[in-house]
């Protein structure tokens, strides 16, 4: 049977392992209550006040902060070469409101082109591919960049970039052909 103490322990246990937005933590707690209610044959709506109280307690304690969560996730994703579209979709799926997402993305100093180059380097696309394969795989490389959320123009610019462009940007170029 869900109690406020049990829900608080469940929330703390979850937050010890994963960073979370308030909406995502609410979903976690709702699933836990739903599971318990199915077992005890109770109505989950009876416990919505407990979920709200537990979530409020976590927010007041500073364990859950949507802005900090969004900044942390956006920074980590940008460092790995994620596009702004992908970051926005991810944060939206975790329940972060649109205003917070826009603020976080605008405060980021890394431009979209740098993220596209990082993504291409990680996936060995375009200029990071062996030169023998580069021309025949051009369209597939551009498609991979577009699927990752980058615009067509940005994908073309990255895939068609030269070794000099990479050196100007400070990116490592290993031609293993």
MIROMI-664832 format. One record per residue (C-alpha): residue in three letters; residue number from 0; x, y, z. Coordinates in Angstrom, 3 decimals. Layout:
ROKOL;type;seq;c1;c2;c3
ROKOL;ALA;NUM;X;Y;Z .
...
This chain:
ROKOL;type;seq;c1;c2;c3
ROKOL;UNK;0;0.000;0.000;0.000 .
ROKOL;UNK;1;1.534;3.382;-0.982 .
ROKOL;UNK;2;2.274;5.757;1.865 .
ROKOL;UNK;3;4.032;9.100;1.800 .
ROKOL;UNK;4;7.074;7.576;3.474 .
ROKOL;UNK;5;7.294;4.749;0.934 .
ROKOL;UNK;6;6.880;7.124;-1.979 .
ROKOL;UNK;7;9.552;9.407;-0.545 .
ROKOL;UNK;8;11.958;6.496;-0.213 .
ROKOL;UNK;9;11.141;5.400;-3.773 .
ROKOL;UNK;10;11.748;8.942;-5.063 .
ROKOL;UNK;11;15.046;9.221;-3.196 .
ROKOL;UNK;12;16.160;5.829;-4.440 .
ROKOL;UNK;13;15.346;6.828;-8.028 .
ROKOL;UNK;14;17.050;10.224;-7.691 .
ROKOL;UNK;15;20.195;8.604;-6.281 .
ROKOL;UNK;16;20.571;6.699;-9.523 .
ROKOL;UNK;17;19.190;9.077;-12.155 .
ROKOL;UNK;18;18.827;12.826;-12.567 .
ROKOL;UNK;19;15.203;13.675;-13.264 .
ROKOL;UNK;20;12.784;16.421;-14.134 .
ROKOL;UNK;21;9.735;16.926;-11.947 .
ROKOL;UNK;22;7.379;15.558;-14.619 .
ROKOL;UNK;23;9.534;12.474;-15.098 .
ROKOL;UNK;24;9.678;11.822;-11.338 .
ROKOL;UNK;25;5.895;12.180;-11.227 .
ROKOL;UNK;26;5.588;9.479;-13.927 .
ROKOL;UNK;27;7.922;7.192;-11.959 .
ROKOL;UNK;28;5.891;7.624;-8.789 .
ROKOL;UNK;29;2.592;7.186;-10.660 .
ROKOL;UNK;30;3.814;3.888;-12.113 .
ROKOL;UNK;31;4.800;2.712;-8.654 .
ROKOL;UNK;32;1.391;3.656;-7.222 .
ROKOL;UNK;33;-0.381;2.031;-10.174 .
ROKOL;UNK;34;1.481;-1.225;-9.613 .
ROKOL;UNK;35;0.636;-1.240;-5.918 .
ROKOL;UNK;36;-3.006;-0.365;-6.581 .
ROKOL;UNK;37;-3.388;-3.235;-9.045 .
ROKOL;UNK;38;-2.041;-5.628;-6.426 .
ROKOL;UNK;39;-4.245;-4.260;-3.608 .
ROKOL;UNK;40;-7.246;-3.617;-5.908 .
ROKOL;UNK;41;-7.488;0.079;-5.039 .
ROKOL;UNK;42;-8.099;3.192;-7.108 .
ROKOL;UNK;43;-4.847;5.030;-8.013 .
ROKOL;UNK;44;-6.654;8.394;-7.778 .
ROKOL;UNK;45;-6.810;7.967;-3.997 .
ROKOL;UNK;46;-3.042;8.446;-3.852 .
ROKOL;UNK;47;-2.589;11.438;-6.167 .
ROKOL;UNK;48;-2.256;13.734;-3.136 .
ROKOL;UNK;49;0.590;11.601;-1.810 .
ROKOL;UNK;50;2.389;11.834;-5.150 .
ROKOL;UNK;51;1.980;15.625;-5.143 .
ROKOL;UNK;52;3.263;15.869;-1.564 .
ROKOL;UNK;53;6.277;13.672;-2.296 .
ROKOL;UNK;54;7.129;15.612;-5.448 .
ROKOL;UNK;55;6.749;18.921;-3.608 .
ROKOL;UNK;56;9.042;17.656;-0.838 .
ROKOL;UNK;57;11.718;16.720;-3.401 .
ROKOL;UNK;58;11.465;20.097;-5.132 .
ROKOL;UNK;59;11.696;22.026;-1.836 .
ROKOL;UNK;60;14.736;19.960;-0.820 .
ROKOL;UNK;61;16.418;20.908;-4.103 .
ROKOL;UNK;62;16.623;17.314;-5.316 .
ROKOL;UNK;63;14.563;18.098;-8.413 .
ROKOL;UNK;64;15.154;21.239;-10.465 .
ROKOL;UNK;65;13.980;21.296;-14.069 .
ROKOL;UNK;66;16.314;24.112;-15.136 .
ROKOL;UNK;67;19.414;22.425;-13.732 .
ROKOL;UNK;68;18.322;19.102;-15.199 .
ROKOL;UNK;69;17.800;20.682;-18.641 .
ROKOL;UNK;70;21.156;22.494;-18.532 .
ROKOL;UNK;71;23.017;19.346;-17.524 .
ROKOL;UNK;72;21.375;17.139;-20.148 .
ROKOL;UNK;73;21.734;19.737;-22.902 .
ROKOL;UNK;74;25.429;20.243;-22.137 .
ROKOL;UNK;75;26.122;16.503;-22.123 .
ROKOL;UNK;76;24.201;15.957;-25.353 .
ROKOL;UNK;77;25.897;18.911;-27.089 .
ROKOL;UNK;78;29.294;17.586;-26.048 .
ROKOL;UNK;79;28.437;14.323;-27.803 .
ROKOL;UNK;80;27.286;16.140;-30.955 .
ROKOL;UNK;81;23.508;16.202;-30.570 .
ROKOL;UNK;82;21.525;18.723;-32.572 .
ROKOL;UNK;83;19.309;21.327;-30.930 .
ROKOL;UNK;84;16.260;19.534;-32.338 .
ROKOL;UNK;85;17.294;16.267;-30.732 .
ROKOL;UNK;86;17.958;17.962;-27.392 .
ROKOL;UNK;87;14.608;19.725;-27.547 .
ROKOL;UNK;88;12.775;16.479;-28.350 .
ROKOL;UNK;89;14.526;14.627;-25.526 .
ROKOL;UNK;90;13.834;17.281;-22.900 .
ROKOL;UNK;91;10.224;17.577;-24.039 .
ROKOL;UNK;92;9.801;13.822;-23.633 .
ROKOL;UNK;93;11.094;14.157;-20.054 .
ROKOL;UNK;94;8.477;16.805;-19.261 .
ROKOL;UNK;95;10.611;19.947;-19.244 .
ROKOL;UNK;96;8.524;22.940;-20.314 .
ROKOL;UNK;97;9.219;24.667;-23.619 .
ROKOL;UNK;98;10.308;27.982;-22.065 .
ROKOL;UNK;99;13.005;26.319;-19.975 .
ROKOL;UNK;100;14.242;24.383;-23.006 .
ROKOL;UNK;101;14.475;27.533;-25.134 .
ROKOL;UNK;102;16.327;29.400;-22.369 .
ROKOL;UNK;103;18.829;26.572;-21.959 .
ROKOL;UNK;104;19.436;26.226;-25.711 .
ROKOL;UNK;105;19.909;29.979;-26.140 .
ROKOL;UNK;106;22.413;30.153;-23.304 .
ROKOL;UNK;107;24.566;27.439;-24.906 .
ROKOL;UNK;108;27.704;28.836;-26.527 .
ROKOL;UNK;109;28.342;25.904;-28.891 .
ROKOL;UNK;110;26.898;26.478;-32.356 .
ROKOL;UNK;111;25.022;23.888;-34.394 .
ROKOL;UNK;112;27.874;23.503;-36.908 .
ROKOL;UNK;113;30.297;22.484;-34.160 .
ROKOL;UNK;114;27.803;19.895;-32.927 .
ROKOL;UNK;115;27.424;18.552;-36.452 .
ROKOL;UNK;116;31.204;18.179;-36.801 .
ROKOL;UNK;117;31.389;16.403;-33.443 .
ROKOL;UNK;118;28.603;14.037;-34.499 .
ROKOL;UNK;119;30.291;13.376;-37.846 .
ROKOL;UNK;120;33.607;12.663;-36.122 .
ROKOL;UNK;121;31.971;10.242;-33.670 .
ROKOL;UNK;122;30.189;8.396;-36.469 .
ROKOL;UNK;123;33.075;8.751;-38.954 .
ROKOL;UNK;124;30.959;10.523;-41.550 .
ROKOL;UNK;125;32.036;12.778;-44.395 .
ROKOL;UNK;126;35.562;14.123;-43.922 .
ROKOL;UNK;127;36.226;11.651;-41.115 .
ROKOL;UNK;128;35.687;8.678;-43.410 .
ROKOL;UNK;129;38.406;6.931;-45.412 .
ROKOL;UNK;130;38.882;8.992;-48.562 .
ROKOL;UNK;131;38.248;5.981;-50.831 .
ROKOL;UNK;132;34.733;5.567;-49.405 .
ROKOL;UNK;133;33.931;9.220;-49.038 .
ROKOL;UNK;134;32.391;10.051;-52.437 .
ROKOL;UNK;135;30.298;6.914;-52.753 .
ROKOL;UNK;136;28.919;7.295;-49.203 .
ROKOL;UNK;137;28.189;11.047;-49.431 .
ROKOL;UNK;138;24.396;10.745;-49.667 .
ROKOL;UNK;139;24.222;8.222;-46.845 .
ROKOL;UNK;140;26.388;10.423;-44.630 .
ROKOL;UNK;141;24.154;13.426;-45.303 .
ROKOL;UNK;142;21.075;11.335;-44.530 .
ROKOL;UNK;143;22.620;10.225;-41.224 .
ROKOL;UNK;144;23.263;13.845;-40.234 .
ROKOL;UNK;145;19.725;14.863;-41.229 .
ROKOL;UNK;146;18.232;11.991;-39.202 .
ROKOL;UNK;147;20.262;13.218;-36.233 .
ROKOL;UNK;148;18.339;16.512;-36.454 .
ROKOL;UNK;149;20.716;18.711;-38.425 .
ROKOL;UNK;150;19.452;20.742;-41.386 .
ROKOL;UNK;151;20.187;19.688;-44.952 .
ROKOL;UNK;152;22.408;22.724;-45.508 .
ROKOL;UNK;153;24.411;21.988;-42.366 .
ROKOL;UNK;154;24.762;18.323;-43.331 .
ROKOL;UNK;155;26.003;19.314;-46.794 .
ROKOL;UNK;156;28.481;21.759;-45.300 .
ROKOL;UNK;157;29.904;19.116;-42.933 .
ROKOL;UNK;158;30.051;16.267;-45.449 .
ROKOL;UNK;159;31.651;18.440;-48.140 .
ROKOL;UNK;160;34.193;20.076;-45.819 .
ROKOL;UNK;161;37.892;19.755;-46.546 .
ROKOL;UNK;162;40.874;18.863;-44.399 .
ROKOL;UNK;163;41.768;22.560;-44.198 .
ROKOL;UNK;164;38.347;23.355;-42.735 .
ROKOL;UNK;165;38.822;20.659;-40.117 .
ROKOL;UNK;166;42.247;21.972;-39.203 .
ROKOL;UNK;167;40.861;25.522;-38.881 .
ROKOL;UNK;168;38.199;24.244;-36.493 .
ROKOL;UNK;169;40.796;22.306;-34.487 .
ROKOL;UNK;170;39.314;18.916;-35.293 .
ROKOL;UNK;171;41.578;15.888;-35.601 .
ROKOL;UNK;172;41.790;14.476;-39.089 .
ROKOL;UNK;173;43.114;10.955;-39.614 .
ROKOL;UNK;174;43.243;9.914;-43.239 .
ROKOL;UNK;175;43.830;6.162;-43.107 .
ROKOL;UNK;176;43.550;5.448;-46.808 .
